[in-house]
Amino acid sequence: MGSSTVPTALDVVPCPMSICTKANAESSGNVSVDFRIPKVYCTRVMIESMCRCGPRAFSLVIFFISGASVSAQTPIERKLQERTAGFPGTVTLYAKNLDTGATVGIHEADAVRTASTIKLAILASVFDAVAHHRAEWTEFLTLTQKEKVEGSGVLGSEFSNGVRLPLRDVVHLMIVLSDNTATNMILERFPADEINAYLDRIGIKTTRALRKILKGETAAGISEAGKLPQNRKYGLGVSSPRDMVTMLEKMERGELVSPDASKEMIAILKRCQDNGGIRRRMGNLTVANKSGALAALRSDVGIVYSPAGRIAMAITVDGIANADWTPDNPGLLMIADLAKLLVDGLDKQ
């Protein structure tokens, strides 16, 4: 990760050799040189450089050693670090201002449990299937007892077995209400391996749909990726903050499936009814998002339409000590605070 990543904000630093070169060049009137290298190599290069440079360069290197750790962080990095410091769990995030290109991340390439945010990938895959005539929005899916599961949504608890719903309606329920039974109905029609094949085609490699939502303790619809021992810990799906933001960016730019399909997917995400995370502190700003929750996890991915830029972000908080399904879950509060910091910080870069 580069200098825009909070935990390793100092991993890329000015090369001390370039400091020496600059000092010597300035004294002779030549143009200065500026390189950047990984900090892991810095101590060795410093020692080698100091042996070959004059007194002025030596002083600059000493100044560099004492000052680099203070100056390398940006204000947004510092604020994110302050908010996450001491949190008894793990926080991963990635955010990008789609208008300026500014980015920031915390372990953004790490694989994380998706919970219901995997439904973003499922949504895109279904749109792709319809676009390529492998499905029709008007085809009917039948609600069966086999697909009914507990948790968010209304189909599992309020609808009778045998009810037939258009594919489009089931997709809307999966996103807007995060309906778990709707998700299982979709995964019965479009198996998880098909979702993953689509992700491969668009260059998304970390994200994988692993299975249907559990019915009790019984797992069904397990994908090939879901059968791998290393993936069992992820549950419904696995992704990374960077992958999620990549999908959101493609969608916002009209590059996912087609411009019209991308626009419709964004419109569906804007109707998401979970206001506890990214949306929580956004006031009147428009937000398109998909959230996810497990006993020890809260996650939210989305785009905030700020006056200073469209801020795409993906935030996962895992390792929450106690199961808390109230709006004041510490993971939700963390996501809300981080989202506000990201919008306020990235719009100034």
N, C-alpha and C positions, 0 to 999 in steps of 0.2 A: 504494500500500500504506500501511496505517496504522501506528500506533505499536507494534503488536504484531508488526511484521515486522522481522527482525534487521537487514538491510542498510540499511533506511531507518527505523530506530527513532525518529529525530529529525525525520522528515518532517512530523509534526503536532505543533505546540507551542502553549503558551498565547500568545494574541495580546498583544503589548506594549501595544496600546491598552487592553486589559482591565486590564493592570497599572496603567496610568495612571489609568483609571477607578476601579479598586479603591482606589488610594492616595487619590485625591481624595474618593471616596465615604466612606472610613473616616474621613477628617478631618472630614467634615461629618455623620457619623452615619448616612449612607444605606447601603442594602444594596449589597454589592459585586457586580460583574458578572464573569463568567468565560466567555470565548469560546475556541475553538481554531481555528487556521488552519494551512494548509500552510506549512512553513518557507520554501519558495521565495519567499513574499511577505514574509517576516519583516523583512529588513533595511530595505526601503523603508518598511514600516509603522512600524518603530522610529524611523527618522529623523523621519518626519512626526509621530509621537506625542511625541517628546522636545521638538519645537519648540513644542508646545501645552501641555506639562505643567510642573508646578512642580518644585522641587528634589528633593522626596521621591520623586516618580514617576521623575525622572531617575535617581536612585540605584538604584531598584528595577529599572529597565530595564538598567542596567549590570550589576547582580547577575545578572539573567536571562541576559544574554549569556554571562557567565563560567560559570554553573552549569547551564544547560539540558542541555548535552551529557553531563554526568555523571549527572543524575538521571533522564533520560528512559527509560533501559533498565531492563527488569525483570531479576531474577536469571536466569531461564531464557534470555532473549535474550542476556545477557552470556556465559553458559556456552556457548551454541551458537556465538556469535561466536568465542570462544576456541578451541573445538574445530575449527572450520572454517578459522581463520586460517592462511594459508600453504599450504593444501592445493593441490597442483598439478593442479587440475581444477575442475569446477563442481559445486556442491551446491545442489539445490533441495528444499524440503520444505514441508509444511503439516501441522499437527496440531491436533486439537480434542478437548477433554474433552467427551464427549457428555452428561455429567451436569451439568457446571457451565457449559458454554458457552465456557470459556477457550480461546483460540487463539493460535498463533504460526506464523510462516512465514518462509521465505527464498525470495524470487522465486516465490511460490506460484502465481502466474497464468501463469508462463512455460511455453511449449510445450516438451515434452521427448520424447525417444525412449522408448517404453514398454518395448521388448523384450517379455517374456512377461506383463507386468502388463496388457496389453491383453486378456488372457484373462478378466479380471474383467468387462469389458464384454461379451465374447462369451458368458460364462456367463449374465449377466442377460438378454441377448437371447434365448437359447435357452429359458430359463424362460418368458419372455414368449410365445414362439411356441407352446409347449406349453399355456400357460394359455388362449390364444386359439384352440386347436384347429387350429393350422397345422402341428403335429407331435405325435407321440406318443412317450412315453418308451420304449415297447416296440418301436418301429420299429427295423429293423436297418440299420446302415451297413456297407458292404463295404470291407474293406481292399484297396487296390490299390497296385501299384508306383508309380503316378503320385503318390500322396499320401505315400509314404514319404520321410522326410527324416532327416538326422542330427541329433545333439544330444540333449537330454534326452528321457527316456521309454523305453519298451520295445517299442512296436508296430513301429517301423521296423526294429529289429534282431532281435527275438525271435519275431515272429508271421509266419505264412505269408500270401502273397497269397490273397485269396478268403475269408479269415476274416470272419465276420459277427458284429458286436457290437451289442447294444442301445444306442440313443442315450444312455441314462442312464450306461452303463458308459464310453462314450467321453468324455462330459463329465467324469466323475470322474477319468479318466486325464489329461485336459487340465489339471485344476487340481491334483490331489494329487501327481502326478508331473511336472507341467508337460510332458506328452508332446507333442512337436512334431507327430508324425504324427497323433495324435488331433485336434490343433488343425486341421490341414489337412483331415481328414475332416469336421470340423464346418463349416469354411468352404466346403467343397464342397456341403454340404447347406444351409447358411445363408450366402449370399454376404456379403462385407464391406459392400456397399451396404445390405443388410438390417439388419446390425448398426448401421450409422450412422443409418438411418431410425429405429430404436428409440431411439438416443441422443438424436436430435432431439425425439422425443415426450416424453422425460422431462426435457428442458431442459438436457442436457449438450452443449455446443457446441464445446469445444476438442478433446475426445477423438474420434478417428476410427480405425477399422480400415482399414488401407491396402492390405494384400495378404495372401496366404498366406505361410507360412514358406518361405524359399528352398530350392530343390532345386539344389544347386550354385550356379551364378550365374543361374539362370533364375527370373524372377519370374512368378507366376501368381495368378489371382484378384484382380487389381488393381481397387480401388474407384474411383469417380469422384474421390473426394478423393485417392486415391493417384496419380492421373494428373496432378495439379497439380504444376508444377515446384517450387514452394516446399515441397512435402511429401516429395519424393523422399529427402531426407536423413534422414527419420525411420524408414525401413524398414518394419517390421511394423505399427507404429501410432504415434500421437501423442496426448499427453494433457497435463495439468498436474496438479501436486500437489493443487490445490484441487478439480479435477474428480474425482480419485480418492477424496478424502475425502468429497466430496458423495455419491458412489455408495455408499461404505461406510456413511455415516450413514443414508442411505435404507434400505439393506439391514438395518442393525441395528435401525432403528425400525419395520421391517415395512412399509415404504412402497414397496419395489421389487417390482413385479408384484403381490404379495399378501402378507399376513402369513405364510402357510404357505410360500410360495415363498422369501421372504426368510429365514425360519428355516432352510430346507433349504440355501440357498446359504451361509449362515454356517457351518452344520455341515460342509459340504464344505471351506470355507476353513480350518476348524480342523484338518483332516486333512492340510493341506499339509506335505510332508516336507522342505522346505528350512529348515534351522535356522541358516543362516549369517548372516542379517541381523537383522531385528527380533527374532526369537526368541532370538538368541544369548545375551543377558544377562538374560533375563526369568525365569530360575529356574523356579518352579512356576506362574507366572501363565499363564492360558489365552490363546492368541493365535490369531486367524483372519487368514490373510494369503495373499498371492500375490506371488511374487518374479519377477525378470527379470534376465537377464544377456546382455551382449554383450562382445566383446573389451575394449572401453574403458569399459564401463558396468556398474553394478550398480544395481538398483532393488528396492524392496520397499514394498508397500502393505498395510495391515492394521489390525486393532483389537487392542489389548492390554487385557485385562480386569483392571484394577488395582483394589485395594480402595477407592481414592479416586475411581474413575471409569473409564469406558470411553474409552480414548485411541485415537482414530482417527488414522492418520498415513499419509503417502505421502512417501517419500524417494527421490531419484534422485541418483546420483553418476556424472558423465560426465567424459570426458577423462582417464581413467586411463592413465598413460604406457605401461605394459607389459601385454600379455595375460598374465593370471595366473589359472588355473582352480583354484587351491588354496583351501582354506577361509580362508586368511589374506590373500586379496586386499585391498589397501588400501581399496577401495570398500566391501567387506563390513564391514571393521572400522569404517569411518566410519559406516555405517548402524547397526551394532550400538551404537556409542557414542552416536550421536544419539538413537536410539530410547530408550535408557536415560535420557538427559537429559530427553527429552520426557515420559516417564512420571513421573520423579521431580519434574520442574518443574511440569507442568500439574496434577498432583494437589494442589498446594498453593495454587492460585489460586482 
